[in-house]
Amino acid sequence: MQHSQYGKQFEACSLEFLPPSTQEGMEKFLASGLLRGVGPSTAKKLMAAFGERVFQVMEHSPQDLQSIPGIGPAKGEKIAQSYKEHQHVQRLMVFLQSYGIGLALGLKLYRTYGEEAIRILQHQPYRLATDVSGIGFRTADKIAKTLGIPHDSPERIRAGIAYLLQQALDDGHVCMPFDSLFAKVRTELQVPHLHADEAFSLMQQIKELAVERDATGRLSVYLRPYLAMEEYVAQWFFDKIQGPGQGFAGAECIQHDQSVESLLSSEQMQAVTEAFSTPVLILTGGPGTGKTTTIRAILQVALQLGWQTVLAAPTGRAAKRLTETTGAPAKTIHRLLEYGQVEGAGGQFARHANHPLDGDLFIIDEVSMLDLQMFYYLLRALPPHGRLLLVGDQNQLPSVGPGQILKDLLDSKTVPSVTLTTVFRQAQASLIVENAYRVLHGQMIRKGGREDNCFFLPVHDLDQMEQLLLELVRTRLPAFLQLDDPYDSYEHIQVLAPMRKGRFGVERFNHLLQEAINPFAHGKREIRAQGITFRIGDKVLQTKNEYEKDVFNGDIGRIVDVDAEDGRMTVLFPDQRTVEYEQHEFDMLQHAYAMTIHKSQGSEYPIVILPMVMEHAILLQRQMFYTALTRARRLAVIVGQEAAVKRAIATSKIAHRYTNLAERLRREC
Ligand SMILES: Nc1ncnc2c1ncn2[C@@H]1O[C@H](COP(=O)(O)OP(=O)(O)OP(=O)(O)O)[C@@H](O)[C@H]1O
């Protein structure tokens, strides 16, 4: 077209990436790390051997790559495969660029749909929202809009409802009341004219959803598996509680065991007795109330009775701690249920109703962290005669996943429980424990002094605060621990922050602390991915359950090897296992010098540093503060604005979670 002012203009009707055509450009491309198995030195060798033909060789005669020393059949195949993938992904990226989808998500799309990706995007854009983690309904919606799918099409609203429910699950809800969900459909999906009965009928058409009406006529909407799990859990308790009594097994044994009896308070004795007389028992109590001591006594009695006991906890760190404190082996629930050990069906639990666990008494610790799904899998795997003892602190933050199992079981008042209330002398002398209870009761913490295991360092100036925090990690606390090298302190010191973002958030701290503790050095290999530099020696956190690698959300390790050329790193975990990660798996790792309080649940650290600033206002909350404080074993250091500490203590509201478990238990038991 001819523009009046600027002359001839073009309109682009298609866009294609062309591979670089000069030798220099080709080598640069090859050396960039985009292709797996090729780094700068292999790039040089490839160019020297094939010159401008290098791309043709990769595409049409990959076997020729093997003529280069160091490239065997496997590596040659990997390079050729990676080149092919790269070409597909590039075509896909051209298509995706107008939707604001970057390379990482583009790669995920490619991994999910392969060469079908563009076709699916064009014809069933809403599939993306459910199939590809990281691409939500919003992005799928943007694509659908440009394809001309109407705003109020049933297809769109159905995908939107599933998305809203998924969001609710991510926020910890098991279901949504129909009215709240309907309101969200109208506002968040922007279909204000939709009627309730239309929405209701759309929900019933979605096979993934279940709509349930309770006795009072209230409607709840579930993603179907969650309703089934909630029903299963309620039925399990009904069968246990209403089922034939299993008798009182160990009365004489307990009463005649002086070593047990003389050690325990009457509350603890009651817990021990009930653990052997009821098929299921909840044992709760705050820090220092003797939960672990009670578990030890129960184990001792069980041993005398010849009962087989099985101990487990929701996370690896919690299981490790349970082993340390009781002296009895404990596993994660995943390991206990033998995740992924089913022939030909990776990702399944090998233990379930048809192949239950062996054992007489199952003791599960840190139950506050159990979500509905995990609890369901656990109950399903217990043998019919198995007794269950659930131990936890109801004031800890609830599980990351949906549900609030411990709270619901207690609220239902249908499950036998013992609450330990006495804080024992040794624990009373601890300011960590005292301050934890102060927080719980809404009282200001005591600042603490030299002799105490908890102190609060108030600061007014945030620049000064940053310096102080770095100084604590770099010099003051390593000196306290009598460590020569602050690098070693990383195992002992854990910074916990309420939020990821912001000046005093986890991400920035991780950056600062990496520079302070494990800075760049010549010869120390590193690799950059998703804006993070991973360096040999870094402390890293696994952020999701990865059964195939046998590593789980919350596991902490240390990077022991980095291969930038091949896009790999190796992490050593505390049980001396090394795990390899490829470039596309790096997103499941983060630095762990600092982590969120949520992620720290169920773990303990010798020293905890807790930055508290008003910037975190929305998360300054009693339960959060309490959870963070009780993670410290030897020392808790709170650094920050007094107003922020006061605000956290004053804010007791606990986010409500939609679940019908308590109600269901009341109805059924
Ligand atoms: N009956 C008791 N008499 C005297 N001391 C006790 C008694 N029970 C527990 N203790 C002591 O109280 C302290 C805390 O006990 P324990 O570790 O069992 O509590 P806990 O509830 O598991 O604590 P936390 O949740 O903080 O780990 C320990 O030093 C323990 O020896």
The ligand as an ORCA input file, in Angstrom:
! r2SCAN-3c Opt
* xyz 0 1
  N       4.740    -35.489     81.610
  C       5.823    -34.739     81.493
  N       6.473    -34.316     82.601
  C       7.559    -33.530     82.515
  N       8.101    -33.114     81.352
  C       7.512    -33.510     80.211
  C       6.348    -34.335     80.221
  N       5.971    -34.541     78.934
  C       6.858    -33.871     78.160
  N       7.783    -33.255     78.926
  C       8.917    -32.418     78.446
  O       8.395    -31.282     77.777
  C       9.184    -30.950     76.652
  C       8.312    -30.945     75.393
  O       7.823    -32.262     75.153
  P       7.604    -32.853     73.709
  O       8.815    -32.660     72.875
  O       7.072    -34.219     73.885
  O       6.433    -31.885     73.245
  P       5.842    -31.633     71.805
  O       4.408    -31.311     72.009
  O       6.142    -32.765     70.908
  O       6.634    -30.356     71.419
  P       6.938    -29.728     69.998
  O       5.641    -29.667     69.296
  O       7.474    -28.393     70.400
  O       7.961    -30.625     69.382
  C      10.272    -31.993     76.579
  O      11.428    -31.470     77.151
  C       9.741    -33.143     77.420
  O      10.780    -33.886     78.022
*
